[in-house]
Every structure is written in structure tokens, then in C-alpha cells.
Amino acid sequence: MDASSVRNLCRYLISSAIQRCRMSGELCRLSVGLKSFPLANPPLVRISISDTGVGSCLEEFQDVKYLSDSSLNQIHDGVISIATTRVCDNEIFHYNIDLKQKDCTKRLATLPLTPKNGATFSGTEVSFSTFHSIDVLLEDITCFFQKMLIMKIPKVGIELIVDKVEFPEHQCANVIVANECIDSPSEANAECLKSGLVDYVLKHGNKKDSICNSCFTIEDHLKVGSGEVYKSYRNTETTIEAVVIISDLSEMMDPSCFRAYGSKTEVLYFNDFSPGITCQPLLKALKTIDWKSYGLSIKSISDEDGCAFIEWDNLPQDCHIDIAIHSHHNKYPFTKRVNVDGNLVKKAVKLALNDLKKKNAGVLLSAHAVKIRSYAPELAKTIASLISTSDDLKFKGECASILGLHSSHHDTESESIEDNIKQRLTSIIDQNDRQPQTNKRTRESAPLLFNDDCFQEPEYAAYQEYEDEVSFSAFDQ
């Protein structure tokens, strides 16, 4: 039994329905129904995937022919039924696709039309029967939808309906209903991904209906960074968005929480607004990122059943990292599969890491910066001592002015100066660590500890303009 391929067929059909909904530009509904027939011999489950999108074209079902023979044996009669119509059509078109037919020209059977009787609507329903267990299908599709909700796809309501005939008291149940139908412009896709991943983390993989307050007492426990890159090639525009979240878990975390935390991160990969399958370019991109420059050490990066996992080597127990990557294109349908661009993935993830690093002082610092940061308290204490013990009141006044201190309380003066200098030192270390580690001739010079015009003489400024020497960074090794 090749369950994974039947699973991929369901995912492919759901993904196609999502695209049709997005193309309509109107409020749409995506509904997946599972209905069991336990008295059939053998027992069957009818899977129905319907949407109110633009209507389908038969070309999008060409990839179905790549199912293995063992998977085809799990589809009753090997037939997929299609009903589709567009707004401008006067009828509903019906087709059967015989997947067991080796001759592609004989696969498609056109069935009698159904008149719309003047009604104006569009949509598609794809259905087939399988010998799989309804519980297995339900678990997999539920997990698929829980990830898909991260996208917060604008104007699309989602529902999963299960009908178990063998339990009359629970014949029909809505397992998932997501009717946010966010009305936002397409350029807000990156913000939707970021907001969706935050909700996914706070709700333990969308397995809870609300934020888990035992693990996340305040939302500040999340540190979020995002990045976005574009590429145009042969009239096709590719966009890749990445979001990275670092969670500081509460010490009061409830051990009964659904989500298992550990040293592993599942990289949530989305392709054209639905969960995608990990590919080699994606894995290669993740492996070539210089994680050590962000203070992270990788033990392994692996592909587990179509999902990418990163196992960290030095992650604290009260910390967890979540990563989401979305690759989407501006054209539909795709008669040819498009592999993810590994270089774009790498750039997007690095932009997200740099964004998180910029927004959160002291986070994702390289080992070198952490080492230098450890010297900041003693250095600040020494400088503060030199200032506070000086008998030159003019010197002390100028130092206080530069530091932005105007306190007349001598008992707190030294401590205030020390804290101020330490903050400036750590800020400069963090800022320098955020600069791209490129060639010395292109790297910006390190910022000054005290920004004051008096520290640069006019003569020196003129000399520096013509000097052909490279700026020296305080952190060059």
C-alpha cells in the first residue's frame, strides 16, 4: 500500500483548488469532504474537494498520471470525477479521468452537461473513492490544513467535513473551519505569512484554538524576523518569503502541551500558497547558510517524509526556533513543475535572520561578538572610573554632555556613566556584527563610540578623503 502517493494526490488537488480561489479575486470557499462507506466490500471512503474559484482547465490534472501502480490500486476503479464551470458558462461540465488507462488520449471521458438554468456562478469539484482508512486520511489532511492556515490566504474560507456513517450520533462533523477571509492586497502576502507563523507558534502548531498561556505568558517571548526576495525570468515572477521566530518558553510550560519542543526545527515550506514537499535545492540552500555567523551550530539537516528538519547543536532547552519559507509565482496553472530557487531561498532566510538580529539586541550574535561583548562591562567600568575620579570639572562636564547625562547627584554619577558606556559598547558590537562579513575593502567602518564632531578634525577629514587606505574595523581578526 503506497499511502504516501494517495496522500500527495489529495494535497495536489487541494493546492489546485487554492490556486483557483486565488485567481478569482472574490470571496471563495474551499471544502474537503470525507465520507465513509463501511458496508461496501471492501469498505470505501469518498473524498470530495470542491471550491468556488474560477473553474478548472484539464491541463492542471496532467501531473496525476505520475501516480505509481500501487497507488492507483488504492483508488476505486482508478477514476477521478471532475465537475467544473466558469461564470461565463451556461452549463456545468463533467469529466471522468481513468488513471489506469495507459493511452493518454483515451483517459478523458466527457459526460453529459448539466444546465445552470440562468444561474451565475463558478467552481470545481473533484472526487474519487479510496480503500484507505478514513481516520488515516483525516489525520493527514488535518495536519495539512493546520499548516496551510499559516498562509492566511486572503478571501478564502476553508472547511473540512467528515461523515462517518457507522456512528449515527456523529454522522457529520466540521473538523476545521477557517472563515477569516482576510481582504488584503497581494503585496501583503509576506505580512500574512509572518502573522500566520506567530499564531502557529502561540497555538502549538494550530492544534489549539487559542494562545497557550502556560508556554507564552506574554507575546514578547517571541522574536520575529522576516525577509523577501524577487526574481523575474521569462515573464514569470518568483517571490520567496521567509520568516524566523525564536521562542523563549516559559518555565511554567504545561507538560501536557501538544507541541513537542526540542533541538529540532521543522522548516515549514510552502509552494504557491499550500504546504510543499521538500526538494534538494531547498535542503542545499539551508546547508550552505553560514549559521555560525548567527551563533548557531547545526548538527544535521535532513529530509523526513517530505519535510525538512534542522537539528541544532547548541540550542538552550528553553528556546525554540521556527522557520517558514514560501515560494510563489505570478502565473497559473503550471503545466510544468517549477523547482524552488535555492539561491533565492538562501537570500530570503538570511534577510529574515538579519532582520530578527537587528530588532533584538544581543540575539543571534556570532561567537566572536559574544566574546567581545563579555569584555564590555569591565571596559565600561574602567572608562567610567577614569571620568568620575578626574578632578577636571570641565572634562567631566564634557563627558557627561556627550553621554547625555546632566545629573547633579554625585553618588549616582559613576554608576550612570558606567551603564551608559556599557550600553554604547554593546550596541556598537551588535551593530558591527550585523554588517555583512564581506571583503575588507567593501565593509563599512565600525561606528564611533561617541558621535561628536569634535572627534574628527577638518584636516584629518580632508586627509581621509584622499587616503587610499581601507577603514579598519574594531572586529577584524
ROVEXTI-601235 format. One record per residue (C-alpha): residue number from 1; residue in one letter; x, y, z. Coordinates in nm, 3 decimals. Example, Ala and Ser with C-alpha at 12.3 -4.5 7.8 and 13.67 -1.06 7.14 Angstrom:
2
{1, 'a', {1.230, -0.450, 0.780}} {2, 's', {1.367, -0.106, 0.714}} 
end
This chain:
477
{1, 'm', {0.000, 0.000, 0.000}} {2, 'd', {0.156, 0.326, -0.118}} {3, 'a', {-0.031, 0.558, 0.117}} {4, 's', {0.208, 0.849, 0.066}} {5, 's', {0.125, 0.885, -0.305}} {6, 'v', {-0.251, 0.886, -0.244}} {7, 'r', {-0.182, 1.145, 0.024}} {8, 'n', {0.014, 1.353, -0.228}} {9, 'l', {-0.277, 1.325, -0.473}} {10, 'c', {-0.510, 1.478, -0.212}} {11, 'r', {-0.260, 1.753, -0.141}} {12, 'y', {-0.215, 1.827, -0.510}} {13, 'l', {-0.590, 1.855, -0.566}} {14, 'i', {-0.630, 2.082, -0.261}} {15, 's', {-0.341, 2.300, -0.380}} {16, 's', {-0.501, 2.333, -0.725}} {17, 'a', {-0.828, 2.438, -0.560}} {18, 'i', {-0.643, 2.706, -0.362}} {19, 'q', {-0.499, 2.847, -0.683}} {20, 'r', {-0.842, 2.863, -0.847}} {21, 'c', {-0.979, 3.050, -0.546}} {22, 'r', {-0.692, 3.299, -0.551}} {23, 'm', {-0.733, 3.360, -0.925}} {24, 's', {-1.100, 3.455, -0.884}} {25, 'g', {-1.023, 3.763, -0.675}} {26, 'e', {-1.355, 3.716, -0.496}} {27, 'l', {-1.455, 3.561, -0.163}} {28, 'c', {-1.429, 3.183, -0.209}} {29, 'r', {-1.489, 2.863, -0.016}} {30, 'l', {-1.264, 2.556, -0.020}} {31, 's', {-1.433, 2.246, 0.119}} {32, 'v', {-1.287, 1.899, 0.166}} {33, 'g', {-1.529, 1.620, 0.250}} {34, 'l', {-1.458, 1.267, 0.371}} {35, 'k', {-1.748, 1.020, 0.371}} {36, 's', {-1.707, 0.657, 0.472}} {37, 'f', {-1.899, 0.361, 0.329}} {38, 'p', {-1.821, 0.083, 0.578}} {39, 'l', {-2.079, -0.160, 0.430}} {40, 'a', {-1.914, -0.161, 0.088}} {41, 'n', {-1.699, -0.460, 0.000}} {42, 'p', {-1.426, -0.364, 0.054}} {43, 'p', {-1.507, -0.051, 0.265}} {44, 'l', {-1.461, 0.279, 0.081}} {45, 'v', {-1.402, 0.643, 0.163}} {46, 'r', {-1.528, 0.907, -0.080}} {47, 'i', {-1.303, 1.214, -0.098}} {48, 's', {-1.452, 1.534, -0.237}} {49, 'i', {-1.255, 1.857, -0.292}} {50, 's', {-1.468, 2.150, -0.402}} {51, 'd', {-1.411, 2.522, -0.446}} {52, 't', {-1.593, 2.828, -0.572}} {53, 'g', {-1.294, 2.957, -0.768}} {54, 'v', {-1.255, 3.039, -1.136}} {55, 'g', {-1.318, 2.690, -1.274}} {56, 's', {-1.052, 2.443, -1.378}} {57, 'c', {-0.879, 2.359, -1.703}} {58, 'l', {-0.796, 1.997, -1.779}} {59, 'e', {-0.423, 2.072, -1.821}} {60, 'e', {-0.379, 2.103, -1.444}} {61, 'f', {-0.460, 1.734, -1.399}} {62, 'q', {-0.174, 1.618, -1.623}} {63, 'd', {0.055, 1.556, -1.325}} {64, 'v', {-0.187, 1.295, -1.192}} {65, 'k', {-0.051, 1.046, -1.446}} {66, 'y', {0.269, 1.013, -1.241}} {67, 'l', {0.097, 0.809, -0.968}} {68, 's', {0.254, 0.468, -0.909}} {69, 'd', {0.068, 0.146, -0.991}} {70, 's', {0.038, 0.062, -0.621}} {71, 's', {-0.127, 0.399, -0.557}} {72, 'l', {-0.367, 0.352, -0.848}} {73, 'n', {-0.475, 0.023, -0.696}} {74, 'q', {-0.587, 0.218, -0.388}} {75, 'i', {-0.827, 0.432, -0.598}} {76, 'h', {-1.160, 0.263, -0.667}} {77, 'd', {-1.175, 0.187, -1.043}} {78, 'g', {-0.878, 0.423, -1.084}} {79, 'v', {-1.122, 0.702, -1.178}} {80, 'i', {-1.129, 1.069, -1.077}} {81, 's', {-1.454, 1.259, -1.139}} {82, 'i', {-1.449, 1.630, -1.225}} {83, 'a', {-1.732, 1.883, -1.238}} {84, 't', {-1.641, 2.240, -1.330}} {85, 't', {-1.789, 2.562, -1.463}} {86, 'r', {-1.690, 2.924, -1.520}} {87, 'v', {-1.900, 3.234, -1.463}} {88, 'c', {-1.945, 3.281, -1.837}} {89, 'd', {-2.058, 2.918, -1.895}} {90, 'n', {-2.423, 2.818, -1.926}} {91, 'e', {-2.355, 2.456, -1.826}} {92, 'i', {-2.157, 2.252, -1.576}} {93, 'f', {-1.904, 2.028, -1.749}} {94, 'h', {-1.848, 1.672, -1.623}} {95, 'y', {-1.545, 1.453, -1.691}} {96, 'n', {-1.400, 1.123, -1.577}} {97, 'i', {-1.024, 1.064, -1.588}} {98, 'd', {-0.925, 0.697, -1.598}} {99, 'l', {-0.582, 0.691, -1.437}} {100, 'k', {-0.530, 0.324, -1.522}} {101, 'q', {-0.557, 0.392, -1.894}} {102, 'k', {-0.205, 0.381, -2.039}} {103, 'd', {-0.307, 0.562, -2.358}} {104, 'c', {-0.329, 0.929, -2.256}} {105, 't', {-0.561, 1.007, -2.549}} {106, 'k', {-0.821, 0.766, -2.410}} {107, 'r', {-0.804, 0.873, -2.047}} {108, 'l', {-1.057, 1.152, -2.061}} {109, 'a', {-1.426, 1.075, -2.088}} {110, 't', {-1.670, 1.363, -2.144}} {111, 'l', {-2.003, 1.315, -1.965}} {112, 'p', {-2.340, 1.485, -2.024}} {113, 'l', {-2.364, 1.853, -1.933}} {114, 't', {-2.579, 1.994, -1.653}} {115, 'p', {-2.759, 2.321, -1.738}} {116, 'k', {-2.718, 2.612, -1.494}} {117, 'n', {-3.066, 2.745, -1.576}} {118, 'g', {-2.951, 3.104, -1.588}} {119, 'a', {-2.756, 3.090, -1.259}} {120, 't', {-2.425, 3.277, -1.245}} {121, 'f', {-2.150, 3.101, -1.051}} {122, 's', {-1.819, 2.925, -1.093}} {123, 'g', {-1.641, 2.640, -0.922}} {124, 't', {-1.495, 2.292, -0.938}} {125, 'e', {-1.549, 1.964, -0.758}} {126, 'v', {-1.301, 1.677, -0.783}} {127, 's', {-1.383, 1.345, -0.621}} {128, 'f', {-1.266, 0.987, -0.605}} {129, 's', {-1.301, 0.682, -0.379}} {130, 't', {-1.019, 0.506, -0.198}} {131, 'f', {-0.973, 0.197, 0.018}} {132, 'h', {-0.780, 0.389, 0.282}} {133, 's', {-0.892, 0.427, 0.642}} {134, 'i', {-1.091, 0.745, 0.700}} {135, 'd', {-0.903, 0.805, 1.026}} {136, 'v', {-0.566, 0.796, 0.848}} {137, 'l', {-0.690, 1.035, 0.580}} {138, 'l', {-0.845, 1.264, 0.840}} {139, 'e', {-0.521, 1.287, 1.040}} {140, 'd', {-0.312, 1.368, 0.734}} {141, 'i', {-0.550, 1.626, 0.583}} {142, 't', {-0.598, 1.792, 0.923}} {143, 'c', {-0.221, 1.828, 0.960}} {144, 'f', {-0.204, 1.964, 0.604}} {145, 'f', {-0.473, 2.225, 0.681}} {146, 'q', {-0.310, 2.321, 1.013}} {147, 'k', {0.000, 2.418, 0.820}} {148, 'm', {-0.197, 2.579, 0.538}} {149, 'l', {-0.369, 2.813, 0.785}} {150, 'i', {-0.028, 2.976, 0.838}} {151, 'm', {-0.064, 3.137, 0.495}} {152, 'k', {-0.381, 3.328, 0.596}} {153, 'i', {-0.477, 3.322, 0.229}} {154, 'p', {-0.685, 3.633, 0.151}} {155, 'k', {-1.054, 3.583, 0.069}} {156, 'v', {-1.055, 3.204, 0.110}} {157, 'g', {-1.265, 3.024, 0.371}} {158, 'i', {-1.164, 2.664, 0.447}} {159, 'e', {-1.360, 2.374, 0.590}} {160, 'l', {-1.303, 2.002, 0.643}} {161, 'i', {-1.620, 1.793, 0.679}} {162, 'v', {-1.619, 1.431, 0.793}} {163, 'd', {-1.917, 1.197, 0.760}} {164, 'k', {-1.883, 0.865, 0.942}} {165, 'v', {-2.192, 0.662, 0.861}} {166, 'e', {-2.108, 0.393, 1.119}} {167, 'f', {-2.161, 0.644, 1.403}} {168, 'p', {-2.516, 0.784, 1.361}} {169, 'e', {-2.475, 1.024, 1.653}} {170, 'h', {-2.170, 1.182, 1.484}} {171, 'q', {-2.253, 1.136, 1.119}} {172, 'c', {-2.128, 1.475, 1.009}} {173, 'a', {-1.876, 1.700, 1.180}} {174, 'n', {-1.685, 2.013, 1.082}} {175, 'v', {-1.327, 1.938, 1.184}} {176, 'i', {-1.171, 2.262, 1.064}} {177, 'v', {-1.346, 2.587, 0.984}} {178, 'a', {-1.138, 2.893, 0.894}} {179, 'n', {-1.353, 3.180, 0.772}} {180, 'e', {-1.125, 3.478, 0.830}} {181, 'c', {-1.136, 3.554, 0.456}} {182, 'i', {-0.883, 3.834, 0.503}} {183, 'd', {-0.934, 4.105, 0.242}} {184, 's', {-0.580, 4.228, 0.183}} {185, 'p', {-0.378, 4.319, -0.126}} {186, 's', {-0.143, 4.063, -0.279}} {187, 'e', {0.162, 4.261, -0.166}} {188, 'a', {0.062, 4.181, 0.194}} {189, 'n', {0.142, 3.811, 0.149}} {190, 'a', {0.465, 3.844, 0.349}} {191, 'e', {0.281, 4.005, 0.642}} {192, 'c', {0.018, 3.729, 0.632}} {193, 'l', {0.293, 3.465, 0.648}} {194, 'k', {0.457, 3.639, 0.945}} {195, 's', {0.127, 3.680, 1.131}} {196, 'g', {0.026, 3.323, 1.049}} {197, 'l', {0.352, 3.174, 1.178}} {198, 'v', {0.321, 3.374, 1.501}} {199, 'd', {-0.028, 3.227, 1.554}} {200, 'y', {0.102, 2.881, 1.463}} {201, 'v', {0.371, 2.905, 1.731}} {202, 'l', {0.144, 3.052, 2.000}} {203, 'k', {-0.121, 2.784, 1.934}} {204, 'h', {0.126, 2.494, 1.928}} {205, 'g', {0.113, 2.420, 1.559}} {206, 'n', {-0.251, 2.540, 1.528}} {207, 'k', {-0.357, 2.243, 1.740}} {208, 'k', {-0.513, 2.477, 1.995}} {209, 'd', {-0.795, 2.723, 1.935}} {210, 's', {-0.624, 2.999, 2.132}} {211, 'i', {-0.283, 3.107, 2.261}} {212, 'c', {-0.121, 2.869, 2.509}} {213, 'n', {-0.080, 3.099, 2.810}} {214, 's', {0.120, 2.843, 3.007}} {215, 'c', {0.400, 2.844, 2.749}} {216, 'f', {0.371, 3.206, 2.634}} {217, 't', {0.276, 3.429, 2.927}} {218, 'i', {0.343, 3.735, 2.709}} {219, 'e', {0.382, 3.770, 2.331}} {220, 'd', {0.719, 3.938, 2.390}} {221, 'h', {0.852, 3.585, 2.434}} {222, 'l', {0.863, 3.572, 2.053}} {223, 'k', {1.139, 3.733, 1.849}} {224, 'v', {1.039, 3.763, 1.483}} {225, 'g', {1.235, 3.839, 1.166}} {226, 's', {1.127, 3.832, 0.801}} {227, 'g', {1.282, 3.862, 0.456}} {228, 'e', {1.154, 3.879, 0.099}} {229, 'v', {1.327, 3.849, -0.242}} {230, 'y', {1.206, 3.861, -0.604}} {231, 'k', {1.324, 3.731, -0.939}} {232, 's', {1.181, 3.773, -1.290}} {233, 'y', {1.258, 3.525, -1.566}} {234, 'r', {1.076, 3.480, -1.898}} {235, 'n', {0.766, 3.672, -1.791}} {236, 't', {0.739, 3.469, -1.469}} {237, 'e', {0.797, 3.646, -1.140}} {238, 't', {0.912, 3.435, -0.845}} {239, 't', {0.878, 3.562, -0.490}} {240, 'i', {1.029, 3.393, -0.187}} {241, 'e', {0.938, 3.499, 0.166}} {242, 'a', {1.099, 3.372, 0.484}} {243, 'v', {1.006, 3.416, 0.850}} {244, 'v', {1.217, 3.312, 1.150}} {245, 'i', {1.080, 3.307, 1.506}} {246, 'i', {1.277, 3.244, 1.823}} {247, 's', {1.058, 3.148, 2.121}} {248, 'd', {1.162, 3.197, 2.482}} {249, 'l', {0.950, 2.933, 2.651}} {250, 's', {0.804, 2.992, 2.995}} {251, 'e', {0.942, 2.792, 3.286}} {252, 'm', {0.580, 2.719, 3.377}} {253, 'm', {0.520, 2.537, 3.047}} {254, 'd', {0.243, 2.279, 3.079}} {255, 'p', {0.388, 1.930, 3.014}} {256, 's', {0.056, 1.829, 2.853}} {257, 'c', {0.106, 2.076, 2.567}} {258, 'f', {0.055, 1.923, 2.228}} {259, 'r', {0.368, 2.050, 2.063}} {260, 'a', {0.691, 1.869, 2.138}} {261, 'y', {0.981, 2.111, 2.180}} {262, 'g', {1.339, 2.003, 2.140}} {263, 's', {1.656, 2.065, 1.948}} {264, 'k', {1.482, 2.016, 1.610}} {265, 't', {1.313, 2.269, 1.384}} {266, 'e', {1.071, 2.171, 1.109}} {267, 'v', {1.124, 2.408, 0.818}} {268, 'l', {0.769, 2.482, 0.701}} {269, 'y', {0.794, 2.507, 0.323}} {270, 'f', {0.507, 2.642, 0.116}} {271, 'n', {0.481, 2.639, -0.262}} {272, 'd', {0.219, 2.863, -0.426}} {273, 'f', {0.012, 2.909, -0.110}} {274, 's', {-0.003, 2.549, 0.006}} {275, 'p', {0.235, 2.320, 0.201}} {276, 'g', {0.504, 2.186, -0.032}} {277, 'i', {0.733, 1.885, -0.039}} {278, 't', {1.099, 1.933, 0.047}} {279, 'c', {1.332, 1.926, -0.254}} {280, 'q', {1.709, 1.908, -0.292}} {281, 'p', {1.758, 2.279, -0.385}} {282, 'l', {1.582, 2.373, -0.059}} {283, 'l', {1.798, 2.139, 0.151}} {284, 'k', {2.114, 2.259, -0.023}} {285, 'a', {2.022, 2.623, 0.042}} {286, 'l', {1.973, 2.553, 0.413}} {287, 'k', {2.304, 2.368, 0.434}} {288, 't', {2.504, 2.650, 0.270}} {289, 'i', {2.384, 2.924, 0.508}} {290, 'd', {2.661, 3.035, 0.746}} {291, 'w', {2.465, 2.959, 1.063}} {292, 'k', {2.775, 3.011, 1.280}} {293, 's', {2.775, 3.382, 1.195}} {294, 'y', {2.442, 3.390, 1.382}} {295, 'g', {2.577, 3.199, 1.681}} {296, 'l', {2.401, 2.878, 1.575}} {297, 's', {2.557, 2.535, 1.529}} {298, 'i', {2.396, 2.273, 1.304}} {299, 'k', {2.410, 1.905, 1.392}} {300, 's', {2.219, 1.788, 1.083}} {301, 'i', {1.973, 1.892, 0.813}} {302, 's', {1.753, 1.609, 0.690}} {303, 'd', {1.451, 1.521, 0.478}} {304, 'e', {1.195, 1.324, 0.676}} {305, 'd', {0.893, 1.213, 0.474}} {306, 'g', {0.900, 1.522, 0.254}} {307, 'c', {0.966, 1.767, 0.541}} {308, 'a', {1.295, 1.945, 0.611}} {309, 'f', {1.428, 1.932, 0.967}} {310, 'i', {1.720, 2.120, 1.121}} {311, 'e', {1.875, 1.972, 1.434}} {312, 'w', {2.063, 2.230, 1.639}} {313, 'd', {2.377, 2.154, 1.837}} {314, 'n', {2.376, 2.430, 2.099}} {315, 'l', {2.017, 2.545, 2.143}} {316, 'p', {1.912, 2.617, 2.505}} {317, 'q', {1.632, 2.399, 2.640}} {318, 'd', {1.403, 2.698, 2.699}} {319, 'c', {1.443, 2.818, 2.339}} {320, 'h', {1.285, 2.704, 2.013}} {321, 'i', {1.330, 2.819, 1.652}} {322, 'd', {1.054, 2.813, 1.388}} {323, 'i', {1.118, 2.878, 1.019}} {324, 'a', {0.868, 2.923, 0.735}} {325, 'i', {0.957, 2.964, 0.366}} {326, 'h', {0.708, 3.047, 0.091}} {327, 's', {0.786, 3.033, -0.281}} {328, 'h', {0.514, 3.154, -0.516}} {329, 'h', {0.476, 3.263, -0.876}} {330, 'n', {0.256, 3.507, -1.063}} {331, 'k', {0.124, 3.257, -1.321}} {332, 'y', {-0.135, 2.978, -1.302}} {333, 'p', {-0.185, 2.699, -1.397}} {334, 'f', {0.156, 2.537, -1.421}} {335, 't', {0.171, 2.266, -1.680}} {336, 'k', {0.534, 2.217, -1.585}} {337, 'r', {0.666, 2.187, -1.232}} {338, 'v', {0.899, 2.468, -1.121}} {339, 'n', {1.175, 2.382, -0.873}} {340, 'v', {1.246, 2.622, -0.591}} {341, 'd', {1.539, 2.859, -0.650}} {342, 'g', {1.796, 2.765, -0.384}} {343, 'n', {1.986, 3.094, -0.412}} {344, 'l', {1.669, 3.294, -0.353}} {345, 'v', {1.581, 3.075, -0.053}} {346, 'k', {1.923, 3.136, 0.097}} {347, 'k', {1.893, 3.514, 0.049}} {348, 'a', {1.542, 3.526, 0.197}} {349, 'v', {1.637, 3.324, 0.508}} {350, 'k', {1.947, 3.537, 0.566}} {351, 'l', {1.738, 3.854, 0.534}} {352, 'a', {1.497, 3.714, 0.794}} {353, 'l', {1.783, 3.626, 1.030}} {354, 'n', {1.939, 3.970, 0.986}} {355, 'd', {1.601, 4.137, 1.044}} {356, 'l', {1.550, 3.942, 1.368}} {357, 'k', {1.904, 4.023, 1.475}} {358, 'k', {1.854, 4.394, 1.406}} {359, 'k', {1.529, 4.413, 1.604}} {360, 'n', {1.656, 4.223, 1.909}} {361, 'a', {1.982, 4.336, 2.069}} {362, 'g', {2.213, 4.056, 2.175}} {363, 'v', {2.026, 3.788, 1.976}} {364, 'l', {2.190, 3.570, 1.706}} {365, 'l', {2.535, 3.718, 1.773}} {366, 's', {2.836, 3.536, 1.633}} {367, 'a', {3.072, 3.362, 1.875}} {368, 'h', {3.329, 3.635, 1.809}} {369, 'a', {3.083, 3.913, 1.902}} {370, 'v', {2.973, 3.726, 2.215}} {371, 'k', {3.336, 3.702, 2.324}} {372, 'i', {3.396, 4.075, 2.273}} {373, 'r', {3.066, 4.157, 2.444}} {374, 's', {3.190, 3.980, 2.757}} {375, 'y', {3.466, 4.242, 2.789}} {376, 'a', {3.223, 4.536, 2.770}} {377, 'p', {3.133, 4.555, 3.145}} {378, 'e', {3.496, 4.577, 3.262}} {379, 'l', {3.589, 4.823, 2.989}} {380, 'a', {3.287, 5.041, 3.072}} {381, 'k', {3.377, 5.027, 3.441}} {382, 't', {3.735, 5.137, 3.368}} {383, 'i', {3.632, 5.429, 3.146}} {384, 'a', {3.367, 5.539, 3.396}} {385, 's', {3.621, 5.528, 3.675}} {386, 'l', {3.861, 5.750, 3.480}} {387, 'i', {3.585, 6.005, 3.423}} {388, 's', {3.435, 6.004, 3.774}} {389, 't', {3.771, 6.026, 3.956}} {390, 's', {3.900, 6.313, 3.745}} {391, 'd', {3.950, 6.650, 3.918}} {392, 'd', {3.898, 6.836, 3.589}} {393, 'l', {3.537, 6.959, 3.612}} {394, 'k', {3.539, 7.081, 3.252}} {395, 'f', {3.648, 6.735, 3.131}} {396, 'k', {3.381, 6.566, 3.341}} {397, 'g', {3.117, 6.809, 3.213}} {398, 'e', {3.209, 6.744, 2.850}} {399, 'c', {3.198, 6.367, 2.906}} {400, 'a', {2.859, 6.393, 3.076}} {401, 's', {2.729, 6.609, 2.790}} {402, 'i', {2.848, 6.361, 2.525}} {403, 'l', {2.688, 6.077, 2.718}} {404, 'g', {2.364, 6.273, 2.751}} {405, 'l', {2.389, 6.284, 3.131}} {406, 'h', {2.308, 6.602, 3.318}} {407, 's', {2.255, 6.469, 3.668}} {408, 's', {2.400, 6.665, 3.961}} {409, 'h', {2.384, 6.372, 4.203}} {410, 'h', {2.741, 6.268, 4.252}} {411, 'd', {2.656, 5.944, 4.428}} {412, 't', {2.487, 5.802, 4.117}} {413, 'e', {2.709, 5.974, 3.862}} {414, 's', {2.966, 5.694, 3.830}} {415, 'e', {2.703, 5.423, 3.802}} {416, 's', {2.508, 5.619, 3.538}} {417, 'i', {2.821, 5.679, 3.333}} {418, 'e', {2.919, 5.313, 3.355}} {419, 'd', {2.574, 5.192, 3.244}} {420, 'n', {2.566, 5.442, 2.959}} {421, 'i', {2.908, 5.343, 2.828}} {422, 'k', {2.827, 4.972, 2.857}} {423, 'q', {2.509, 5.020, 2.655}} {424, 'r', {2.701, 5.210, 2.387}} {425, 'l', {2.970, 4.943, 2.370}} {426, 't', {2.726, 4.654, 2.337}} {427, 's', {2.524, 4.850, 2.079}} {428, 'i', {2.835, 4.904, 1.865}} {429, 'i', {2.936, 4.538, 1.896}} {430, 'd', {2.587, 4.429, 1.789}} {431, 'q', {2.583, 4.679, 1.503}} {432, 'n', {2.921, 4.569, 1.373}} {433, 'd', {2.817, 4.204, 1.397}} {434, 'r', {2.514, 4.279, 1.178}} {435, 'q', {2.731, 4.414, 0.896}} {436, 'p', {2.786, 4.166, 0.610}} {437, 'q', {3.110, 3.976, 0.657}} {438, 't', {3.243, 4.072, 0.316}} {439, 'n', {3.576, 4.183, 0.177}} {440, 'k', {3.754, 4.438, 0.396}} {441, 'r', {3.755, 4.690, 0.111}} {442, 't', {3.374, 4.686, 0.091}} {443, 'r', {3.293, 4.656, 0.462}} {444, 'e', {3.179, 4.973, 0.635}} {445, 's', {3.400, 5.109, 0.908}} {446, 'a', {3.300, 5.040, 1.267}} {447, 'p', {3.079, 5.311, 1.425}} {448, 'l', {3.221, 5.551, 1.678}} {449, 'l', {3.157, 5.502, 2.047}} {450, 'f', {3.070, 5.871, 2.087}} {451, 'n', {2.923, 6.056, 1.788}} {452, 'd', {3.062, 6.406, 1.822}} {453, 'd', {3.202, 6.639, 1.557}} {454, 'c', {3.494, 6.736, 1.776}} {455, 'f', {3.641, 6.387, 1.742}} {456, 'q', {3.724, 6.444, 1.373}} {457, 'e', {3.948, 6.735, 1.286}} {458, 'p', {3.880, 6.908, 0.949}} {459, 'e', {4.238, 6.845, 0.839}} {460, 'y', {4.204, 6.475, 0.917}} {461, 'a', {3.869, 6.458, 0.734}} {462, 'a', {4.028, 6.608, 0.422}} {463, 'y', {4.326, 6.374, 0.451}} {464, 'q', {4.096, 6.074, 0.489}} {465, 'e', {3.907, 6.168, 0.173}} {466, 'y', {4.217, 6.124, -0.041}} {467, 'e', {4.382, 5.844, 0.150}} {468, 'd', {4.377, 5.510, -0.028}} {469, 'e', {4.373, 5.307, 0.290}} {470, 'v', {4.093, 5.072, 0.400}} {471, 's', {3.880, 5.162, 0.702}} {472, 'f', {3.973, 4.946, 0.998}} {473, 's', {3.702, 4.758, 1.185}} {474, 'a', {3.749, 4.700, 1.553}} {475, 'f', {3.645, 4.340, 1.497}} {476, 'd', {3.880, 4.244, 1.214}} {477, 'q', {4.070, 3.929, 1.304}} 
end
